[in-house]
Amino acid sequence: MRLGLRHAKEQILHLLGVESVEELKFVKTRVVPGGAGQITVPSVYGVAVGPNGEIFATDHSSNRVVVLRRDTEGSHELVTSFGQDHLQGPRGIAIDYEEEIIYVAYSGSDSISVFGIDGEHRNEFEANGPWGIALHDNRIFVSQTSGDIVVFSKLGVQEQSILSGQVVDPRGIAVDSDGTIYVASEGQHMVRAFSAAGTFIRQYGNGSASNANGSVHTPSDVCVDDEYVYVACQGNHSVQV
């Protein structure tokens, strides 16, 4: 497992209050624990883990990215926030660990905004109805509300558009180490996996908007590592593995 994936996996499990994937499977419908140190972010659409373990979350309602970390007692504390002067309705977020660059998709002006890890705004480029965003092999993958997945270079130049019409109401997106693309389809109640060329490979979920076993109810985001696919389901407030 690559270092970045391992670090992200550990942080995700830590935030969910469990120590292993097996424990997460057992308690997958529990609410993420809060406590006296809990910080309320009104409208979280995207979450990413920073190079030093910080949590970067897009706050859709206040048009900013908030940065959280855990103190020595295990409580969350707000480190900083940024983007208020540039973001309008931020959604997905992705971090380039090597270059320490943050990419944020936002709906207000249909753009991807680029920040340094310190929150300094550096650039932005156009995308049509962007929602989820993921990085792989020096390219930026963006899910668009139109149903397309658009691939950009790191300079913001569009390289290709794939999956046209194959995903209904795409939300979060992830790309694994082999280049397989995973898209959370809110409209189809499943996660669909495609090859880099856009060929359908498999689906996760049976297309049912229910709490039954095997259902992925209104998925809003997806995360992958070398072993598992994690799906955030807003329909039944759970994380499916």
N, C-alpha and C positions, 0 to 999 in steps of 0.2 A: 504494500500500500504506500502511495506517495505520502511524503511528510505533510503536505497541505491537506490531503484528504483525511489522514489520521487525526490531525489537529482539529479539523472541523468536526469530525465524528465525535471526538471526545468532548468538545464544547457543546454540541447539540445534546448529547446524553446528559451532560452536567446540568444544562439549563432545564431539562425535563425532569430532573430529580432522580435519575437512575444511574446505575453504574455499568450496565451492559445492555446489549440489544435484547437478550433473553428477558431481562427484567422489563424492558420497555414493551415487549410483546405481551407480557403478563398484565401490565397496568396501562395499556395504550389509551384508555379512555379517561384516565385521571386528569385533573386540572393541574397545570404547572404550578408548583408550590410558590407561594409568595412570602408573606411574613412582614415584619416591621420594616425591612429594607426594600420592600417592593416599590418600584417606580412605575407609574402609569403612563403609558404612551397611548394617546387616544385612538389612533387609527394606524396600526402597523400593517404594511403591505409586503415588505421585504426585509429579510434579515441576512446578515453575513458576518462571519467571524474574522476579525482583524489579525494581523501577523503576531500580535502580542496577547491574543486572547480576548481583546475587546469585542463587544457586540455592537455592530452597526445596524440600526433599524430605521427604515424610512417611515416617517410619520406623515401619512397622506393628508390629514386635516390641517396640520400646522406648517406644511410645506418645508420640511427640514429632514435632515438625517440626525438622529441622536446617537451618541456613543456611550455605552454603558460598560462597566466592569464590576467585578466582585471584589469587595474589600476583604481584609484578613478574617473577618467574621462570617463571610459568606453572603453578605447582603449586597444587593445591587446599588451602585452609585452612579449618578450622571457625571460623565467626564466633560463632555462638551456637546454642542450641536452646531450644524452648519447647513448652508444651502438655502436659507430663507430668502436671499436676494436673487436666487436663480431658479428654484424649483417651484413648480405648480402642479400639485397632485402627484408626488413621487410614488413609484410602485416598486419594481424590482431593483436589486442592488447586487453588484458583484465586485470582488476585489482582486486585483492583480498583485500577488504577493511579491513577485520579483521586482517589479517596477514601482510598487507601492502606489498604485493608482486605483481610484474608486470610480466605478461607472454606475450611474443612476438613471433608470428609465422614468420619464415623467410625462403625464398626459396633457398638461396645460398647453404646451406648444409643440407636442409631438416630437420630443427630442430625447437624446441621450446626453446627459451632462457628465463631464469628466472633472474629477477633483483629485488633488493630492491626498495622501494619507493624513495630512494635517488639516484637511478641510478646505484648502485653497482651491478656488475654481480655476480650471485651466483651459477648458475647451467645451464645446458641445457640437453635436451633429444631428441631423434630422432623421427621424424614424416615424413611420405612420402608425399611430395608435400603439406605442410600445407598452408592454406589460412586464414579462419576465426577461431576465438577462443572465447569460452564462458565458464563461470564458473557456476556450480550449484551443490549444495549438496556435497561439498568437492571433486568434480570431474572436470576435464578439458575436454571440448568437442571441437574437432578440425575438421573442414571440410578440406578434401583433394581433390586435383584436380582430383584424380582418381574417385571421386564420392562417396567415403566412408565418414562416420562420425566415428571418432575414439575417444574412451573415455579413458582418462588416470587418474590415481590417481595423487594427488599433488606431489608425489615423482617421477612422470614421468613413472610409470609402466603402460603399456597398459592393460586395463581391458576388452574391447570389441570393436568390429567393427560392425557398423550397416549401413543400407541404401545403401548397395552395389548396384550400378547401378540405383538407383531410382531418383537421382538428376544429371542433366547434368550441368557441369561446376559450381560446388558449390562455392560460395564466402562467404559472411558474414553469421554468425550463431548466434542465440540467444536461450536461454532456459528460459521459464517463471517459475513462482513460483510453478506451478503444475508439472513441469518436461517436458512439451511439447517442442519439438525441432523445431525451425524455421530455414529454410535454404534458402538463396537467390540463386536462380538458374539463372545464367546469360544466359545459353544456352536455357532454357525453358521460359524465360521472366515471371517468377512468383516466389513467395515465397511459399514453401511447408512446411506444418506442420506435424509432426510425433509424435507418442507416444514415451515414453522412450524405448519401446521394438522395435521401428522401424516401427510400423504400421501407414500407411498413414491416416491422419485425414481430412485435408482440404487444399485448395490452395488459395492464394491471387493473383489475376491477371488472365487474360484470355489467357495468352500465346501469346499475340500479341505484336510485337515490334513496337508500334505506340503510338501516343499521345491521342488516344481515351479514353473515360471514361472507367475505369475498367482495363486499361492496366498498366502493370508494365514493363517498357521498360529498358531492360538490368540492372537488379538490382545488385548492388554491395555490399550492406550491409543491415542488418535488426536489429531493436532494438524493444524490447517489454517492456511494463509495465503491470499493472493489468487491464488496460482498452483498450489500443490501440496497434496496430502493426505499426511501422514506417519503411518505405522502402526507401532507397536512390537509386534513379534511374539515372544512368549515361547516359542513352540513351536520356532522355529529360530534364536532369539537374533539377530534382525536388525531393521533398520528398513527398511520398504518405502516407496517414494515413488511 
